Amino acid sequence: MTNLPWSGSGACNIEAWEGEGGATPSLLDVSETSMTGSANQVEWAARIRRHVNAEFDRVAGALRSAAGKQGNDKRAGTEAIITILEDLRAEVMSRTEAGYFIHEWQEINDQVRRMIFRDARYQAIKGNSKSTKRAVGSVDLS
């Protein structure tokens, strides 16, 4: 561990610390929301929560990659699904009960994909556009 001299500027010291590897990216990606539960439950749920966020990132990446390869007609539908995904992520990540993450997300599997498919906005997109159905059906979300 490097001892950094105090320069009087906290920002400078933090920048140096982060430049040397500081906090790990996984801790920076998900803002730690205060969760309710016992200390052990909160610690366990925080780990699960980071995995859940990574799963949302993975699915978003797959959709963005597919959207980049699609024509305008299909891309619009895929981008709408990305918006749905981000709304679902915000909803899930805003939960503060440790038990929610422990009970609902301990085994992630294909939960994110299933959440998208159950969403009413996705169902409307699916029902309104055959090209969107083809576009989404060709994206591997699993």
C-alpha positions as CSV (number, residue, x, y, z in Angstrom):
1,M,0.0,0.0,0.0
2,T,1.3,3.4,-0.9
3,N,1.3,6.2,1.7
4,L,0.3,9.4,-0.1
5,P,1.4,12.6,1.5
6,W,-1.5,14.8,2.4
7,S,-1.4,17.7,0.0
8,G,-4.2,19.7,1.5
9,S,-6.3,18.8,-1.5
10,G,-8.4,15.8,-0.8
11,A,-9.4,15.5,-4.5
12,C,-5.7,15.3,-5.5
13,N,-5.1,12.5,-3.0
14,I,-8.2,10.6,-4.2
15,E,-7.2,11.0,-7.8
16,A,-3.7,9.5,-7.0
17,W,-5.3,6.7,-5.0
18,E,-7.7,5.9,-7.8
19,G,-4.9,6.1,-10.3
20,E,-3.0,3.4,-8.4
21,G,-6.0,1.1,-8.5
22,G,-8.0,2.6,-5.6
23,A,-11.5,1.2,-5.5
24,T,-12.4,-1.8,-7.6
25,P,-14.7,-1.1,-10.6
26,S,-17.3,-3.5,-9.3
27,L,-17.7,-1.3,-6.2
28,L,-17.9,1.8,-8.3
29,D,-20.5,0.5,-10.8
30,V,-23.3,0.0,-8.3
31,S,-23.9,2.8,-5.8
32,E,-24.4,1.1,-2.5
33,T,-27.8,1.9,-1.3
34,S,-28.5,1.5,2.4
35,M,-30.3,-1.9,2.7
36,T,-32.4,-3.2,5.5
37,G,-31.7,-6.5,7.1
38,S,-29.2,-8.0,9.5
39,A,-25.5,-7.3,8.9
40,N,-24.9,-10.7,7.3
41,Q,-28.0,-10.3,5.1
42,V,-26.9,-6.9,3.9
43,E,-23.4,-8.1,3.1
44,W,-24.8,-11.1,1.2
45,A,-27.4,-9.0,-0.6
46,A,-24.8,-6.4,-1.6
47,R,-22.8,-9.2,-3.4
48,I,-25.9,-10.5,-5.1
49,R,-26.9,-6.9,-6.1
50,R,-23.5,-6.4,-7.9
51,H,-24.1,-9.7,-9.8
52,V,-27.6,-8.5,-10.7
53,N,-26.3,-5.2,-12.0
54,A,-23.6,-7.1,-14.0
55,E,-26.4,-9.3,-15.5
56,F,-28.3,-6.2,-16.6
57,D,-25.1,-4.9,-18.1
58,R,-24.6,-8.2,-20.0
59,V,-28.1,-8.2,-21.5
60,A,-27.8,-4.5,-22.4
61,G,-24.5,-5.1,-24.1
62,A,-26.0,-7.9,-26.1
63,L,-29.0,-5.7,-27.2
64,R,-26.7,-2.8,-28.0
65,S,-24.5,-5.0,-30.1
66,A,-27.5,-6.4,-32.0
67,A,-28.9,-2.9,-32.5
68,G,-25.6,-1.8,-34.0
69,K,-25.9,-4.4,-36.7
70,Q,-29.6,-3.8,-37.5
71,G,-31.3,-1.6,-40.0
72,N,-33.3,1.4,-38.8
73,D,-36.6,-0.4,-38.7
74,K,-35.4,-3.2,-36.4
75,R,-33.0,-0.9,-34.5
76,A,-35.9,1.2,-33.2
77,G,-37.6,-1.8,-31.7
78,T,-34.4,-3.0,-30.1
79,E,-33.6,0.5,-28.7
80,A,-37.1,0.5,-27.2
81,I,-36.4,-2.8,-25.5
82,I,-33.1,-1.3,-24.1
83,T,-35.1,1.5,-22.6
84,I,-37.4,-1.1,-21.0
85,L,-34.4,-2.9,-19.7
86,E,-32.9,0.2,-18.1
87,D,-36.3,1.0,-16.5
88,L,-36.4,-2.5,-15.1
89,R,-32.8,-2.2,-13.8
90,A,-33.7,1.1,-12.0
91,E,-36.7,-0.6,-10.4
92,V,-34.7,-3.6,-9.2
93,M,-31.7,-1.7,-8.1
94,S,-33.8,0.8,-6.1
95,R,-34.9,-1.9,-3.8
96,T,-33.5,-1.6,-0.3
97,E,-34.6,-4.9,1.3
98,A,-31.7,-7.3,1.6
99,G,-34.2,-10.2,1.6
100,Y,-35.5,-9.1,-1.8
101,F,-32.1,-9.7,-3.4
102,I,-31.5,-12.9,-1.4
103,H,-34.8,-14.5,-2.2
104,E,-35.5,-13.2,-5.7
105,W,-32.0,-12.9,-7.3
106,Q,-29.7,-15.5,-5.6
107,E,-30.0,-17.7,-8.7
108,I,-30.1,-15.2,-11.6
109,N,-30.5,-17.6,-14.6
110,D,-32.6,-15.9,-17.2
111,Q,-34.6,-13.6,-14.9
112,V,-33.7,-10.4,-16.7
113,R,-34.9,-11.8,-20.0
114,R,-38.1,-13.0,-18.4
115,M,-38.7,-9.6,-16.8
116,I,-38.4,-8.0,-20.3
117,F,-40.8,-10.6,-21.8
118,R,-43.4,-10.0,-19.1
119,D,-43.2,-6.2,-19.4
120,A,-46.4,-4.7,-20.8
121,R,-44.4,-2.4,-23.0
122,Y,-42.5,-5.3,-24.5
123,Q,-45.8,-7.1,-25.1
124,A,-47.1,-4.0,-27.0
125,I,-44.0,-3.9,-29.1
126,K,-44.2,-7.6,-29.8
127,G,-47.8,-7.3,-30.8
128,N,-47.4,-4.3,-33.0
129,S,-44.4,-5.2,-35.1
130,K,-43.4,-8.4,-36.8
131,S,-40.0,-6.8,-37.6
132,T,-39.4,-6.1,-33.9
133,K,-40.4,-9.7,-33.0
134,R,-37.8,-10.9,-35.5
135,A,-35.2,-8.4,-34.2
136,V,-35.6,-9.4,-30.6
137,G,-35.9,-13.0,-31.4
138,S,-32.6,-13.0,-33.1
139,V,-30.8,-11.4,-30.0
140,D,-29.4,-14.0,-27.6
141,L,-30.4,-12.7,-24.2
142,S,-29.5,-15.9,-22.3
